[in-house]
Amino acid sequence: MNPGDEIEVIQDNNLRLLLLPKGAPQDSKQNRATINCENLRPTFAIREFIAYYMAGYTIVSLLCPKMKAEDRALVKDTVRKRLLGAEVIEEDASNLTVQFLVNEKDLPISRAINRAAIITQNMLKDTIDALKSGDVEIAREVMERDDEVDRFYFYVARQLTLSITSFEILNEEGYNATQIVDIYSAVKSIERIADHASRVSSLIPEVGQQAPPMLLSFGEKVLEVYREATKGFLNGKREIVNKLIDQDGELAAFHKGVMETIFSMSEPTKPSLLLITDSFRRVSRYSLDLAETTINLLAKTKN
């Protein structure tokens, strides 16, 4: 470097600050991981791919000479479906290598959470509509959308992991390192709500149109609570989320009333109706968790 040259301050993976001439090439070494096939179950390989994706790895190879072709195809299709940016770059009878081509500038964390929240809200709404009408086709569509929410959840978890050593991922959106846990908590609550919407939809073929009106009203109330929780989170509105948190007692009483109504029924669908009621109650709790997370997140905002 010469006097007057511009420099850049770069943080390496050990949180050290490096001074480099502006425009100098940086180390482009990619994080690679290898999955050695300890058993022949494709579910094992899928879980490992997801774990390495969320850990921030760029290239992951599955070495499994004895895996059946149909099992390898299942792994490949599931990884592509559930992980944003997953591309197979090498494949043969004993190896499957996937590269994760993810550009956080094209999909910031806040936008990913927003998309997950909207999909989940529509899942919950369609689930309640299907429960009213007994529409199995709508219920099936809701269950398929659960994978979309998972994609955004895994992506946000990955970006938060990478942000520990690359703070610019957070800084460009106005977040800071103290908020990482809260951001993760928020997207996890949304992902769990989507899971319960899917769970309710899976029970609709058993229930048909036998859901009592009080259960449907409870579902509508829970949907409204979730809408308000996401609005408060996405817009940073303390007043909205504080009002929601105060509704916990009301929701608990509503839930108790629905349970008593179902227990008094004699239909064979009673177990499924109880499971649906439980899922709605859990959705309300995760929505209130999201509201509390909003307060925690705002408290750590640096003006």
C-alpha positions as CSV (number, residue, x, y, z in Angstrom):
1,M,0.0,0.0,0.0
2,N,1.1,3.5,-0.7
3,P,0.3,6.8,1.1
4,G,-3.2,8.0,0.1
5,D,-4.4,4.5,-1.0
6,E,-8.0,3.6,0.1
7,I,-8.3,0.6,2.4
8,E,-11.1,-1.7,3.5
9,V,-11.6,-3.1,6.9
10,I,-12.6,-6.8,6.7
11,Q,-13.6,-9.1,9.5
12,D,-12.3,-12.6,9.2
13,N,-13.9,-15.8,10.6
14,N,-12.0,-15.4,13.9
15,L,-13.5,-11.9,14.3
16,R,-10.2,-10.2,13.6
17,L,-10.1,-7.0,11.6
18,L,-8.0,-7.0,8.5
19,L,-6.8,-3.9,6.6
20,L,-6.7,-4.5,2.8
21,P,-6.3,-2.3,-0.2
22,K,-9.7,-1.4,-1.5
23,G,-10.7,-3.8,-4.3
24,A,-8.1,-6.4,-3.3
25,P,-9.3,-10.0,-4.0
26,Q,-10.5,-11.7,-0.8
27,D,-10.2,-15.3,0.1
28,S,-12.9,-17.1,-1.8
29,K,-12.4,-20.5,-0.2
30,Q,-15.8,-22.1,0.2
31,N,-16.9,-24.0,3.2
32,R,-17.3,-27.7,2.3
33,A,-18.7,-30.6,4.3
34,T,-18.9,-34.3,3.6
35,I,-21.6,-36.6,4.8
36,N,-20.3,-40.2,5.1
37,C,-23.2,-42.7,4.8
38,E,-23.4,-44.4,8.2
39,N,-26.7,-46.1,7.3
40,L,-28.9,-46.4,4.2
41,R,-31.8,-44.3,5.4
42,P,-32.4,-41.3,3.2
43,T,-33.9,-39.4,6.1
44,F,-30.5,-39.4,7.8
45,A,-28.9,-37.8,4.7
46,I,-31.7,-35.2,4.4
47,R,-31.3,-34.1,8.1
48,E,-27.5,-33.8,7.6
49,F,-28.0,-31.7,4.4
50,I,-30.4,-29.4,6.3
51,A,-28.0,-29.1,9.3
52,Y,-25.0,-28.2,7.1
53,Y,-27.1,-25.7,5.2
54,M,-28.2,-23.9,8.4
55,A,-24.6,-24.0,9.5
56,G,-23.6,-21.9,6.5
57,Y,-21.8,-24.4,4.4
58,T,-21.5,-23.7,0.7
59,I,-20.9,-27.2,-0.7
60,V,-22.0,-30.5,0.8
61,S,-21.2,-33.9,-0.5
62,L,-23.0,-37.2,0.3
63,L,-20.7,-40.2,0.0
64,C,-22.8,-43.3,0.1
65,P,-21.8,-46.1,-2.4
66,K,-24.6,-48.5,-1.2
67,M,-27.5,-46.1,-1.4
68,K,-30.2,-47.2,-3.8
69,A,-30.9,-45.0,-6.8
70,E,-34.5,-44.3,-5.7
71,D,-33.3,-43.2,-2.2
72,R,-30.6,-41.0,-3.7
73,A,-33.3,-39.4,-5.9
74,L,-35.5,-38.8,-2.8
75,V,-32.6,-37.1,-1.1
76,K,-31.9,-34.9,-4.1
77,D,-35.5,-33.9,-4.7
78,T,-36.1,-33.2,-1.0
79,V,-33.0,-31.0,-0.6
80,R,-34.0,-29.0,-3.7
81,K,-37.5,-28.6,-2.5
82,R,-36.8,-27.6,1.1
83,L,-33.5,-25.6,0.8
84,L,-33.4,-22.3,-1.0
85,G,-30.6,-22.1,-3.6
86,A,-29.8,-25.8,-3.6
87,E,-28.2,-27.0,-6.9
88,V,-26.8,-30.4,-7.6
89,I,-23.4,-29.9,-9.2
90,E,-22.1,-33.5,-9.2
91,E,-23.8,-36.9,-9.0
92,D,-22.8,-40.5,-9.6
93,A,-23.6,-43.9,-8.2
94,S,-21.7,-43.1,-4.9
95,N,-21.7,-39.3,-4.6
96,L,-24.2,-36.5,-4.5
97,T,-22.8,-33.0,-4.2
98,V,-25.0,-30.0,-3.7
99,Q,-23.9,-26.3,-3.8
100,F,-26.0,-23.7,-2.1
101,L,-26.2,-20.6,-4.3
102,V,-27.7,-18.1,-2.0
103,N,-27.4,-14.3,-2.4
104,E,-28.6,-12.5,0.7
105,K,-28.8,-9.2,-1.3
106,D,-31.6,-10.7,-3.4
107,L,-33.5,-12.0,-0.3
108,P,-32.8,-10.0,2.9
109,I,-33.7,-11.6,6.2
110,S,-36.6,-9.3,6.8
111,R,-38.1,-10.1,3.4
112,A,-37.7,-13.8,4.0
113,I,-39.5,-13.6,7.3
114,N,-42.2,-11.5,5.7
115,R,-42.8,-14.1,3.0
116,A,-42.9,-16.9,5.6
117,A,-45.4,-14.9,7.7
118,I,-47.7,-14.3,4.7
119,I,-47.7,-17.9,3.6
120,T,-48.4,-19.0,7.1
121,Q,-51.3,-16.6,7.5
122,N,-52.8,-17.9,4.3
123,M,-52.3,-21.5,5.4
124,L,-54.1,-20.8,8.6
125,K,-57.0,-19.0,6.8
126,D,-57.4,-21.7,4.3
127,T,-57.3,-24.4,7.0
128,I,-60.2,-22.7,8.8
129,D,-62.2,-22.4,5.6
130,A,-61.5,-26.1,4.8
131,L,-62.6,-27.1,8.3
132,K,-65.9,-25.2,7.8
133,S,-66.6,-26.9,4.4
134,G,-64.8,-30.2,4.9
135,D,-62.9,-29.5,1.7
136,V,-60.1,-32.1,1.5
137,E,-58.5,-30.6,-1.6
138,I,-57.9,-27.3,0.1
139,A,-56.5,-29.1,3.2
140,R,-54.1,-31.0,1.0
141,E,-52.9,-27.8,-0.6
142,V,-52.3,-26.3,2.8
143,M,-50.1,-29.2,3.8
144,E,-48.0,-28.8,0.7
145,R,-47.3,-25.2,1.5
146,D,-45.7,-26.1,4.8
147,D,-42.5,-26.9,2.8
148,E,-42.4,-23.3,1.5
149,V,-42.4,-21.9,5.1
150,D,-39.6,-24.4,6.0
151,R,-37.5,-23.1,3.1
152,F,-37.6,-19.5,4.5
153,Y,-37.1,-20.7,8.0
154,F,-34.0,-22.7,7.1
155,Y,-32.7,-19.7,5.0
156,V,-33.1,-17.2,7.9
157,A,-31.4,-19.7,10.3
158,R,-28.5,-20.0,7.8
159,Q,-28.2,-16.2,7.4
160,L,-28.2,-15.7,11.1
161,T,-25.4,-18.2,11.5
162,L,-23.4,-16.5,8.8
163,S,-24.0,-13.1,10.4
164,I,-22.0,-14.0,13.4
165,T,-18.9,-13.6,11.3
166,S,-20.3,-11.3,8.7
167,F,-22.1,-8.5,10.6
168,E,-22.9,-6.7,7.4
169,I,-25.7,-9.2,6.8
170,L,-27.5,-7.7,9.8
171,N,-26.2,-4.1,9.5
172,E,-27.6,-3.6,6.0
173,E,-31.1,-4.2,7.3
174,G,-30.7,-2.2,10.5
175,Y,-30.3,-5.2,12.8
176,N,-27.4,-5.8,15.2
177,A,-25.8,-8.8,16.7
178,T,-27.7,-8.5,20.0
179,Q,-30.9,-9.2,18.1
180,I,-29.9,-12.5,16.5
181,V,-31.7,-14.7,19.1
182,D,-34.9,-12.6,18.8
183,I,-34.9,-12.8,15.0
184,Y,-34.5,-16.6,15.2
185,S,-37.2,-16.8,17.8
186,A,-39.6,-14.9,15.6
187,V,-39.1,-17.0,12.5
188,K,-39.2,-20.2,14.6
189,S,-42.6,-19.2,16.0
190,I,-43.9,-18.6,12.4
191,E,-42.6,-22.0,11.3
192,R,-44.3,-23.7,14.2
193,I,-47.6,-22.0,13.4
194,A,-47.3,-23.3,9.9
195,D,-46.7,-26.8,11.2
196,H,-49.9,-26.6,13.2
197,A,-51.9,-25.3,10.3
198,S,-50.7,-28.3,8.4
199,R,-51.5,-30.6,11.3
200,V,-55.1,-29.3,11.4
201,S,-55.5,-29.7,7.7
202,S,-54.3,-33.3,8.0
203,L,-57.2,-34.1,10.3
204,I,-59.9,-32.6,8.1
205,P,-60.5,-35.8,6.2
206,E,-61.4,-37.5,9.5
207,V,-63.5,-34.6,10.8
208,G,-65.4,-33.6,7.7
209,Q,-67.9,-30.9,8.5
210,Q,-68.4,-32.0,12.1
211,A,-66.4,-29.2,13.8
212,P,-68.7,-27.4,16.3
213,P,-69.3,-23.7,15.7
214,M,-67.4,-22.8,18.9
215,L,-64.3,-24.5,17.5
216,L,-64.6,-22.6,14.3
217,S,-65.0,-19.3,16.2
218,F,-61.9,-20.2,18.2
219,G,-60.0,-20.8,15.0
220,E,-61.1,-17.4,13.6
221,K,-60.0,-15.7,16.9
222,V,-56.6,-17.3,16.7
223,L,-56.2,-16.3,13.1
224,E,-56.9,-12.7,14.1
225,V,-54.3,-12.9,16.9
226,Y,-51.7,-14.2,14.5
227,R,-52.4,-11.5,12.0
228,E,-52.0,-8.8,14.6
229,A,-48.8,-10.4,16.0
230,T,-47.2,-10.5,12.5
231,K,-48.3,-6.9,11.8
232,G,-46.8,-5.8,15.1
233,F,-43.5,-7.6,14.4
234,L,-43.1,-6.6,10.8
235,N,-43.9,-2.9,11.5
236,G,-42.2,-2.7,15.0
237,K,-45.4,-1.6,16.7
238,R,-45.2,-2.0,20.5
239,E,-48.8,-0.9,21.1
240,I,-50.2,-3.7,18.9
241,V,-48.2,-6.5,20.5
242,N,-48.7,-5.3,24.1
243,K,-52.5,-5.4,23.5
244,L,-52.2,-9.0,22.2
245,I,-50.2,-10.2,25.2
246,D,-53.0,-9.0,27.5
247,Q,-55.4,-11.3,25.6
248,D,-53.7,-14.5,26.9
249,G,-56.3,-15.0,29.7
250,E,-59.2,-14.5,27.3
251,L,-57.7,-17.0,24.8
252,A,-57.2,-19.6,27.6
253,A,-60.8,-19.3,28.7
254,F,-62.0,-19.6,25.1
255,H,-59.9,-22.7,24.7
256,K,-61.3,-24.2,27.9
257,G,-64.8,-23.6,26.7
258,V,-64.1,-25.3,23.3
259,M,-62.6,-28.3,25.1
260,E,-65.7,-28.7,27.3
261,T,-67.9,-28.6,24.3
262,I,-66.0,-31.3,22.5
263,F,-65.8,-33.5,25.6
264,S,-69.7,-33.4,25.8
265,M,-70.0,-34.7,22.2
266,S,-70.5,-38.4,21.4
267,E,-69.1,-38.4,17.8
268,P,-66.3,-40.7,16.9
269,T,-64.4,-37.7,15.6
270,K,-63.9,-36.4,19.2
271,P,-60.1,-37.3,19.4
272,S,-59.4,-35.4,16.1
273,L,-61.4,-32.4,17.2
274,L,-59.4,-32.3,20.4
275,L,-56.2,-32.4,18.5
276,I,-57.4,-29.5,16.3
277,T,-58.3,-27.5,19.4
278,D,-54.9,-28.1,20.8
279,S,-53.2,-26.9,17.6
280,F,-55.3,-23.7,17.6
281,R,-54.3,-23.1,21.2
282,R,-50.6,-23.6,20.3
283,V,-50.9,-21.2,17.4
284,S,-52.3,-18.6,19.8
285,R,-49.3,-19.2,22.2
286,Y,-46.7,-19.0,19.4
287,S,-48.4,-15.8,18.2
288,L,-48.0,-14.3,21.7
289,D,-44.4,-15.5,21.7
290,L,-44.0,-13.5,18.5
291,A,-45.5,-10.5,20.2
292,E,-43.1,-10.8,23.2
293,T,-40.2,-11.3,20.8
294,T,-41.2,-8.0,19.1
295,I,-40.8,-6.1,22.4
296,N,-37.4,-7.8,23.0
297,L,-36.2,-6.9,19.5
298,L,-37.3,-3.3,19.8
299,A,-35.5,-2.9,23.1
300,K,-32.3,-3.8,21.4
301,T,-32.7,-1.5,18.5
302,K,-29.8,1.0,18.2
303,N,-30.9,4.4,17.2
